[in-house]
């Protein structure tokens, strides 16, 4: 079993948290999505999801329990909506669905050459808009994203891939900030948490239609693409 981890007093954290809904940029989604995904809007994007990954759910539940005393400061993420953000395509109504289907087909070809892999999830980082869990190793996650970006380029052209290849930090959020305020209560709530990192197995990537109607990211799956 992996060694337990706990929030280190020396770990760099922001002084303040800010509202996840009001932030011009959040750590879980690219700026265009954070700024424009209003209620009732839908967006095509790629995620790695954790359905059936009981160890990931175990870890998330431990964080939810540790943070429960904070009340409405944070919005905890239920197991069903845990995810690792990968790569956006565009808004429903602004992207032709025939192109979305073509991207899914191109991704099937490219991801067939990317092997399934294991991930270690944790420990946490308190970011300005969320409590995040880093993932290790991040190389295989980046390889999946590179293949997805190439698939989008196959359809739209290599110079027309949304977002940038740089600045991507693979992570899993366990709670979103629900308002502006000091970070100290969150750090204090997590200071005594000792838990083992979660182990996950990634064998698919999901193309989803995402929305934020209920103050967190929820989605319907458009296509599930197996890794090699």
Backbone bond lengths (Angstrom), bond angles and torsions (degrees), N, CA, C in turn:
res aa  C-N    CA-C-N  psi(-1)  N-CA   C-N-CA  omega(-1)  CA-C   N-CA-C  phi
1 X - - - 1.478 - - 1.512 108.29 -
2 X 1.326 118.10 139.62 1.451 119.86 178.38 1.524 111.03 -61.35
3 X 1.328 115.02 152.61 1.459 119.55 178.73 1.524 110.29 -64.41
4 X 1.347 117.49 145.06 1.462 119.08 176.81 1.517 110.75 -62.84
5 X 1.318 116.57 153.38 1.452 119.96 173.84 1.522 108.89 -128.67
6 X 1.293 115.97 158.81 1.466 122.42 177.31 1.507 108.09 -144.92
7 X 1.325 116.08 158.39 1.453 121.16 177.79 1.513 108.81 -64.78
8 X 1.317 116.60 122.41 1.455 121.36 -179.22 1.521 110.28 -82.23
9 X 1.348 119.15 136.28 1.457 119.85 177.91 1.520 112.69 -60.01
10 X 1.337 117.03 -24.05 1.446 120.17 -179.00 1.513 113.72 -89.68
11 X 1.318 118.12 -1.06 1.457 120.85 -178.05 1.520 110.21 -69.83
12 X 1.335 116.12 132.31 1.460 119.80 -177.75 1.525 109.90 -67.82
13 X 1.321 116.17 125.97 1.459 121.84 176.56 1.519 108.07 -135.86
14 X 1.325 117.86 155.81 1.463 119.39 176.61 1.515 110.55 -70.15
15 X 1.337 116.87 157.93 1.462 120.98 177.11 1.523 111.17 -75.31
16 X 1.347 116.51 -30.56 1.454 121.35 -174.97 1.513 109.77 -129.48
17 X 1.327 116.29 152.05 1.451 121.67 165.68 1.512 107.27 -104.65
18 X 1.317 116.87 156.53 1.455 120.14 176.50 1.519 109.21 -131.09
19 X 1.302 115.51 158.92 1.446 121.33 -175.37 1.516 111.07 -57.27
20 X 1.326 115.31 127.95 1.465 120.74 178.77 1.522 110.99 -62.29
21 X 1.328 117.54 -38.64 1.459 120.76 -178.72 1.518 112.46 -69.54
22 X 1.354 117.49 -34.52 1.454 120.99 -173.14 1.522 113.02 -91.61
23 X 1.322 117.48 -11.21 1.457 119.68 -175.40 1.519 112.04 -68.40
24 X 1.349 117.16 136.48 1.462 118.82 176.36 1.509 112.36 -71.54
25 X 1.320 117.43 -17.44 1.452 120.38 176.90 1.514 107.76 -148.03
26 X 1.307 118.00 128.83 1.456 119.96 174.61 1.510 109.45 -114.67
27 X 1.318 116.15 163.79 1.458 121.30 -174.63 1.522 111.89 -82.13
28 X 1.316 116.45 -6.23 1.459 119.17 -176.63 1.516 112.89 -100.22
29 X 1.319 119.01 -17.79 1.452 121.70 -176.87 1.525 110.01 -144.24
30 X 1.321 118.78 154.68 1.459 121.25 177.77 1.524 111.14 -64.60
31 X 1.348 117.91 158.30 1.463 120.54 -173.18 1.519 113.52 -57.42
32 X 1.330 117.77 -39.18 1.465 118.99 -177.07 1.514 111.07 -61.71
33 X 1.335 117.22 -35.50 1.465 119.65 -179.62 1.518 110.50 -76.78
34 X 1.332 117.21 -43.61 1.454 119.57 -179.28 1.519 111.31 -60.32
35 X 1.321 116.95 -36.56 1.457 120.60 -176.01 1.522 113.13 -81.66
36 X 1.348 118.91 -28.09 1.451 121.10 -167.37 1.516 114.89 -115.85
37 X 1.331 118.38 -7.47 1.461 119.08 -177.68 1.520 109.32 -83.37
38 X 1.317 114.83 77.95 1.449 121.41 178.34 1.528 109.24 -80.48
39 X 1.330 115.20 170.22 1.461 118.96 178.04 1.525 110.16 -56.99
40 X 1.307 114.00 139.69 1.468 124.85 178.34 1.523 113.03 77.73
41 X 1.331 119.03 -3.55 1.455 119.68 174.07 1.525 108.74 -88.07
42 X 1.327 116.26 152.74 1.456 122.38 -178.69 1.524 109.26 -129.97
43 X 1.334 115.38 147.01 1.460 121.43 -172.39 1.528 109.28 -137.66
44 X 1.328 117.24 133.98 1.470 122.15 174.42 1.528 108.67 -84.38
45 X 1.319 116.17 126.98 1.459 119.77 178.47 1.524 109.63 -154.98
46 X 1.315 115.47 166.80 1.468 122.36 178.43 1.526 109.56 -107.95
47 X 1.315 115.27 137.12 1.459 123.58 175.05 1.527 109.92 -131.54
48 X 1.314 115.15 160.78 1.463 121.68 156.85 1.528 105.63 -103.31
49 X 1.297 117.34 124.15 1.460 122.27 -177.82 1.520 110.75 -105.78
50 X 1.326 116.60 167.85 1.461 121.30 -173.43 1.521 112.07 -126.48
51 X 1.328 115.73 34.87 1.458 120.16 176.25 1.526 110.04 -62.53
52 X 1.321 116.41 130.34 1.452 120.93 179.02 1.514 114.83 76.41
53 X 1.320 118.26 4.40 1.476 122.06 -178.90 1.528 107.90 -92.62
54 X 1.321 115.25 87.11 1.458 120.47 -169.68 1.526 112.95 -64.42
55 X 1.319 118.10 -32.97 1.463 118.79 -179.33 1.528 111.08 -70.44
56 X 1.324 116.99 -35.34 1.462 120.32 174.86 1.524 109.99 -65.34
57 X 1.325 116.43 -41.59 1.462 120.24 178.32 1.531 110.82 -64.89
58 X 1.322 116.63 -37.62 1.467 120.65 177.11 1.529 110.04 -59.55
59 X 1.328 117.15 -47.25 1.458 120.44 -178.23 1.528 111.20 -65.45
60 X 1.327 116.52 -44.24 1.469 119.54 179.28 1.520 111.07 -61.10
61 X 1.337 117.21 -38.94 1.467 120.75 179.06 1.523 110.88 -64.16
62 X 1.318 117.21 -36.80 1.460 119.71 178.35 1.532 110.94 -65.65
63 X 1.313 116.55 -38.24 1.466 119.41 175.67 1.531 110.90 -68.15
64 X 1.317 117.26 -42.56 1.469 118.96 178.01 1.521 110.98 -58.84
65 X 1.331 116.73 -40.46 1.460 120.80 179.47 1.529 110.80 -65.69
66 X 1.320 116.46 -43.68 1.462 120.32 -178.58 1.521 111.85 -65.37
67 X 1.326 117.06 -31.09 1.463 121.77 -175.90 1.523 113.30 -94.68
68 X 1.332 117.36 -4.62 1.467 120.91 -173.03 1.517 112.49 -60.90
69 X 1.336 117.44 -32.50 1.463 120.30 -176.72 1.521 112.83 -68.43
70 X 1.334 117.55 -12.72 1.461 121.20 -177.55 1.525 112.25 -81.08
71 X 1.311 117.63 -8.83 1.461 120.90 177.57 1.509 112.26 64.37
72 X 1.331 117.09 -124.64 1.454 121.37 -171.07 1.520 113.85 -89.54
73 X 1.316 118.51 8.03 1.464 120.72 176.57 1.521 110.66 -61.51
74 X 1.332 115.86 -38.14 1.458 122.13 -176.78 1.521 110.32 -125.98
75 X 1.325 114.94 153.30 1.459 122.12 171.35 1.524 107.69 -108.06
76 X 1.329 118.85 104.70 1.468 120.14 -179.94 1.523 110.68 -69.61
77 X 1.318 116.15 149.97 1.460 122.04 -177.31 1.525 109.20 -98.70
78 X 1.337 118.14 120.49 1.473 120.17 177.91 1.520 111.14 -64.91
79 X 1.329 115.73 159.70 1.464 120.99 -178.68 1.530 111.86 -52.79
80 X 1.329 115.75 -39.78 1.466 119.76 -175.35 1.520 112.66 -59.78
81 X 1.335 117.59 -29.00 1.462 120.69 -173.83 1.526 113.02 -108.01
82 X 1.318 117.71 11.56 1.458 119.85 173.09 1.529 109.36 -67.63
83 X 1.324 116.37 139.27 1.460 118.94 -175.26 1.519 110.55 -163.09
84 X 1.317 114.26 166.27 1.456 122.11 171.38 1.524 106.62 -121.23
85 X 1.315 116.41 112.14 1.464 122.04 -177.78 1.520 110.32 -66.11
86 X 1.348 116.34 136.74 1.454 120.47 -178.09 1.521 113.48 -117.05
87 X 1.336 117.71 -65.89 1.466 120.00 -169.18 1.522 110.51 -163.52
88 X 1.333 116.31 126.35 1.447 120.73 177.98 1.519 113.03 -84.11
89 X 1.329 115.05 161.04 1.473 121.77 174.64 1.523 109.81 -116.20
90 X 1.337 117.88 -55.69 1.455 120.39 179.97 1.510 111.20 166.03
91 X 1.330 115.74 174.00 1.460 121.83 -177.55 1.528 111.53 -78.61
92 X 1.326 114.46 141.81 1.462 120.40 171.96 1.534 107.74 -58.81
93 X 1.310 115.75 131.80 1.450 121.08 -176.52 1.509 113.16 95.68
94 X 1.335 117.04 -18.86 1.460 121.38 176.36 1.519 111.74 -107.72
95 X 1.319 116.17 -13.58 1.466 122.79 177.96 1.523 107.81 -120.87
96 X 1.312 117.06 133.70 1.461 120.54 178.13 1.523 110.42 -68.03
97 X 1.333 116.26 134.25 1.462 118.70 -178.93 1.520 111.87 -64.68
98 X 1.328 117.75 -29.82 1.466 119.15 175.57 1.518 110.86 -61.38
99 X 1.339 117.30 -34.97 1.461 120.60 176.84 1.523 110.95 -70.63
100 X 1.325 117.06 -37.35 1.463 120.19 178.09 1.530 109.83 -63.00
101 X 1.329 116.81 -43.34 1.468 119.70 177.69 1.523 110.62 -63.27
102 X 1.332 116.80 -37.84 1.466 120.21 178.93 1.524 110.91 -65.99
103 X 1.339 117.03 -37.58 1.463 120.06 176.28 1.525 110.22 -63.08
104 X 1.330 117.42 -43.02 1.465 120.33 178.42 1.523 110.92 -60.67
105 X 1.325 117.31 -41.74 1.466 120.71 179.03 1.527 110.89 -65.30
106 X 1.327 116.94 -42.42 1.460 120.66 178.93 1.528 110.55 -64.60
107 X 1.340 116.38 -37.53 1.458 119.82 178.66 1.524 111.45 -66.68
108 X 1.330 117.37 -34.46 1.466 119.50 177.14 1.533 110.31 -60.39
109 X 1.307 116.02 -41.63 1.467 119.07 179.77 1.529 111.00 -67.24
110 X 1.305 116.98 -44.81 1.464 119.96 -175.08 1.530 112.43 -75.01
111 X 1.316 117.95 -39.17 1.463 119.93 -178.46 1.515 112.53 -74.66
112 X 1.323 117.44 -15.41 1.470 120.11 174.55 1.526 111.21 -62.39
113 X 1.337 117.14 -20.50 1.463 121.68 179.59 1.518 112.88 -95.52
114 X 1.340 117.37 0.84 1.463 121.36 -179.90 1.525 108.18 -106.78
115 X 1.317 118.76 117.15 1.468 119.50 -176.68 1.522 112.96 -71.82
116 X 1.334 115.68 152.23 1.461 120.91 171.64 1.529 109.35 -61.39
117 X 1.326 116.19 158.04 1.462 118.63 -173.55 1.520 110.46 -153.37
118 X 1.324 115.00 165.20 1.444 121.89 176.09 1.516 111.07 -100.77
119 X 1.347 115.99 153.54 1.455 122.34 178.31 1.520 109.66 -132.28
120 X 1.308 115.68 144.81 1.458 123.00 167.73 1.525 107.04 -105.80
121 X 1.321 117.37 126.02 1.458 122.02 -174.27 1.524 109.32 -114.63
122 X 1.338 117.02 122.73 1.446 125.65 -178.01 1.518 109.86 117.71
123 X 1.331 117.35 161.55 1.459 129.21 7.62 1.528 112.47 -84.76
124 X 1.336 114.89 -169.50 1.461 120.77 -172.21 1.522 112.39 -93.12
125 X 1.327 113.57 156.95 1.456 122.72 169.50 1.530 106.15 -131.41
126 X 1.322 117.21 133.59 1.460 120.46 174.93 1.519 107.10 -89.75
127 X 1.314 116.44 110.44 1.460 122.82 178.88 1.524 108.65 -99.26
128 X 1.332 118.01 169.39 1.468 119.05 -176.98 1.523 114.66 -59.85
129 X 1.344 118.42 -25.32 1.458 118.90 -176.73 1.522 114.09 -122.25
130 X 1.335 118.12 2.86 1.463 118.38 -174.82 1.518 110.10 -166.28
131 X 1.334 114.88 162.13 1.460 122.03 165.78 1.519 106.19 -98.46
132 X 1.330 116.05 117.39 1.462 122.60 -172.07 1.520 110.47 -111.45
133 X 1.325 115.18 152.56 1.458 122.25 170.42 1.521 108.19 -115.69
134 X 1.315 116.87 123.24 1.455 119.68 175.68 1.525 110.52 -73.96
135 X 1.327 116.60 157.21 1.460 121.65 -179.70 1.533 109.32 -119.65
136 X 1.325 114.99 146.83 1.462 121.62 -177.42 1.531 108.69 -142.59
137 X 1.321 119.48 138.67 1.459 125.48 -10.32 1.526 110.19 -74.61
138 X 1.324 116.53 153.25 1.462 117.65 -178.81 1.529 112.80 -93.73
139 X 1.336 117.30 -7.58 1.458 120.19 -179.45 1.524 114.04 -58.41
140 X 1.347 119.30 -47.94 1.463 119.47 178.90 1.522 113.33 -62.74
141 X 1.349 117.08 -35.31 1.469 119.95 177.19 1.524 109.75 -63.41
142 X 1.316 116.52 -43.40 1.460 120.72 178.88 1.534 111.00 -64.28
143 X 1.324 116.69 -34.93 1.461 119.71 177.93 1.532 111.04 -64.69
144 X 1.335 116.47 -40.88 1.473 119.80 176.45 1.522 109.97 -62.42
145 X 1.319 116.78 -44.43 1.468 119.55 -179.35 1.525 111.16 -64.23
146 X 1.313 116.94 -39.97 1.468 119.97 178.09 1.524 110.80 -60.76
147 X 1.336 116.57 -41.57 1.465 120.43 179.19 1.533 110.69 -66.18
148 X 1.327 117.22 -39.75 1.463 120.29 178.55 1.527 110.59 -66.00
149 X 1.320 116.91 -42.78 1.467 119.67 177.59 1.533 110.74 -61.73
150 X 1.328 116.72 -38.68 1.463 119.69 177.23 1.522 111.08 -64.33
151 X 1.353 116.45 -38.13 1.465 120.14 178.42 1.521 110.97 -64.57
152 X 1.336 117.22 -40.70 1.464 120.22 176.50 1.525 109.83 -63.31
153 X 1.330 116.40 -41.16 1.456 120.55 177.28 1.513 113.18 -64.10
154 X 1.327 117.01 -31.09 1.469 120.46 176.90 1.530 110.85 -60.41
155 X 1.329 116.22 -32.42 1.464 121.67 -175.39 1.524 111.74 -93.36
156 X 1.326 116.83 -47.74 1.467 120.79 -173.81 1.525 113.07 -95.33
157 X 1.336 116.97 -13.75 1.456 121.18 -173.86 1.518 109.83 105.59
158 X 1.333 118.29 142.84 1.469 121.06 -173.91 1.516 114.24 -61.22
159 X 1.327 118.37 -25.05 1.450 120.66 179.10 1.511 114.05 -90.80
160 X 1.338 117.60 5.51 1.465 122.28 -174.41 1.523 112.76 -117.28
161 X 1.321 117.07 22.69 1.464 120.54 179.55 1.524 108.94 -83.01
162 X 1.339 118.56 125.04 1.474 120.13 -179.79 1.524 111.46 -63.32
163 X 1.342 114.22 158.99 1.465 121.89 178.42 1.526 109.52 65.96
164 X 1.294 117.21 -176.49 1.456 121.13 -179.99 1.524 109.32 -118.54
165 X 1.306 115.46 156.08 1.460 119.46 177.51 1.525 110.98 -72.30
166 X 1.328 116.70 -28.60 1.459 121.60 -177.32 1.525 110.72 -87.73
167 X 1.326 114.90 162.89 1.460 120.58 174.89 1.512 115.03 80.31
168 X 1.317 117.44 9.82 1.463 122.12 -179.30 1.525 109.08 -87.63
169 X 1.329 117.12 123.39 1.464 122.38 177.61 1.521 108.51 -121.21
170 X 1.319 118.97 104.12 1.468 120.45 -178.42 1.529 111.42 -61.55
171 X 1.331 116.45 132.73 1.451 121.64 -179.20 1.525 109.38 -163.09
172 X 1.316 115.34 165.68 1.457 123.04 174.46 1.526 106.99 -124.58
173 X 1.319 117.74 122.83 1.467 121.37 176.88 1.526 109.44 -83.65
174 X 1.350 116.16 140.27 1.466 120.83 176.02 1.523 112.20 -112.49
175 X 1.347 117.25 -14.47 1.463 120.80 176.47 1.518 108.77 -159.50
176 X 1.330 115.79 142.48 1.462 122.08 176.74 1.530 109.56 -104.35
177 X 1.314 116.37 146.84 1.449 120.96 173.70 1.527 109.88 -66.79
178 X 1.328 116.15 136.23 1.467 121.09 -179.65 1.525 112.39 -107.03
179 X 1.318 117.39 2.32 1.451 120.11 179.98 1.511 110.64 -177.02
180 X 1.331 116.46 176.62 1.454 121.96 179.06 1.522 109.50 -88.25
181 X 1.342 116.47 142.52 1.452 118.86 178.81 1.508 111.55 169.22
182 X 1.327 117.12 178.13 1.464 121.06 -179.38 1.522 111.42 -70.82
183 X 1.328 114.83 149.66 1.456 119.62 -179.91 1.529 111.49 -84.14
184 X 1.331 118.27 -16.53 1.450 121.70 -173.45 1.529 114.18 -54.21
185 X 1.360 120.52 -42.16 1.468 117.92 178.53 1.529 113.29 -60.10
186 X 1.328 116.82 -34.21 1.463 119.83 179.01 1.521 109.92 -69.63
187 X 1.335 116.32 -47.37 1.456 120.06 178.75 1.527 110.64 -59.32
188 X 1.321 116.73 -39.56 1.468 120.58 179.96 1.525 110.74 -66.26
189 X 1.330 116.83 -40.80 1.466 119.98 -179.58 1.521 111.79 -65.11
190 X 1.332 116.62 -30.69 1.461 120.56 -177.74 1.524 113.25 -93.12
191 X 1.336 116.88 -8.90 1.467 119.34 -172.03 1.519 112.77 -63.59
192 X 1.328 117.49 -29.22 1.450 119.39 -179.94 1.514 114.73 -97.47
193 X 1.348 116.40 4.09 1.466 119.77 -176.92 1.514 110.63 -77.87
194 X 1.311 115.70 121.57 1.467 121.54 175.38 1.518 106.96 -124.58
195 X 1.306 115.47 117.11 1.457 119.52 -175.51 1.521 109.40 -151.17
196 X 1.295 116.55 158.57 1.468 120.61 179.39 1.510 110.10 -85.10
197 X 1.323 116.74 141.88 1.453 121.06 173.62 1.522 109.92 -58.22
198 X 1.318 116.33 151.57 1.469 121.62 -179.41 1.526 110.07 -89.54
199 X 1.308 114.94 148.67 1.460 122.21 174.63 1.526 108.43 -108.97
200 X 1.319 115.77 132.35 1.464 120.93 -179.55 1.524 109.27 -130.20
201 X 1.327 115.54 155.22 1.460 121.76 175.77 1.517 107.45 -119.80
202 X 1.321 117.73 122.01 1.459 122.91 -177.46 1.529 108.57 -105.70
203 X 1.334 115.79 114.62 1.462 120.58 -178.78 1.525 112.59 -125.74
204 X 1.336 117.40 -3.23 1.466 121.48 179.03 1.526 109.08 -143.60
205 X 1.319 114.17 160.67 1.469 121.80 167.08 1.513 107.13 -123.22
206 X 1.323 116.72 143.50 1.457 121.25 -175.02 1.523 110.64 -114.05
207 X 1.327 115.14 129.17 1.460 121.97 167.87 1.524 106.01 -91.61
208 X 1.324 116.73 123.15 1.453 120.47 -171.62 1.528 110.78 -128.34
209 X 1.331 114.53 164.74 1.462 121.96 171.44 1.526 105.72 -112.96
210 X 1.318 115.58 110.00 1.458 121.23 -167.97 1.531 110.65 -104.68
211 X 1.335 115.22 152.33 1.457 120.53 174.35 1.522 108.63 -146.45
212 X 1.326 115.65 170.46 1.461 121.31 178.88 1.519 109.12 -133.65
213 X 1.321 116.58 47.31 1.463 121.49 -178.23 1.526 112.23 -69.81
214 X 1.332 117.29 -25.22 1.463 121.22 -171.88 1.520 112.00 -120.34
215 X 1.328 117.13 35.12 1.461 124.49 174.69 1.515 113.47 67.03
216 X 1.309 117.34 16.17 1.456 121.40 169.35 1.518 107.32 -153.38
217 X 1.309 116.71 165.21 1.459 120.24 -179.50 1.530 110.19 -78.39
218 X 1.330 115.22 124.37 1.458 124.12 174.96 1.518 107.47 -130.62
219 X 1.322 117.38 163.42 1.461 117.95 -172.78 1.516 112.86 -160.11
220 X 1.321 113.80 165.77 1.463 123.52 165.61 1.521 106.93 -114.15
221 X 1.318 116.38 140.98 1.458 120.35 -179.57 1.510 110.23 -80.27
222 X 1.319 116.08 128.98 1.468 122.85 178.54 1.532 110.82 -93.66
223 X 1.340 116.64 -41.50 1.470 121.14 179.01 1.516 108.74 -156.16
224 X 1.312 116.38 139.95 1.458 122.53 172.68 1.522 108.28 -110.89
225 X 1.335 115.89 123.32 1.454 121.21 -173.76 1.524 108.91 -115.22
226 X 1.330 118.24 120.51 1.463 119.98 -179.67 1.528 112.26 -74.48
227 X 1.344 114.22 147.07 1.453 119.49 169.33 1.527 109.12 -81.03
228 X 1.312 115.66 167.92 1.465 120.03 -176.53 1.525 112.68 -69.31
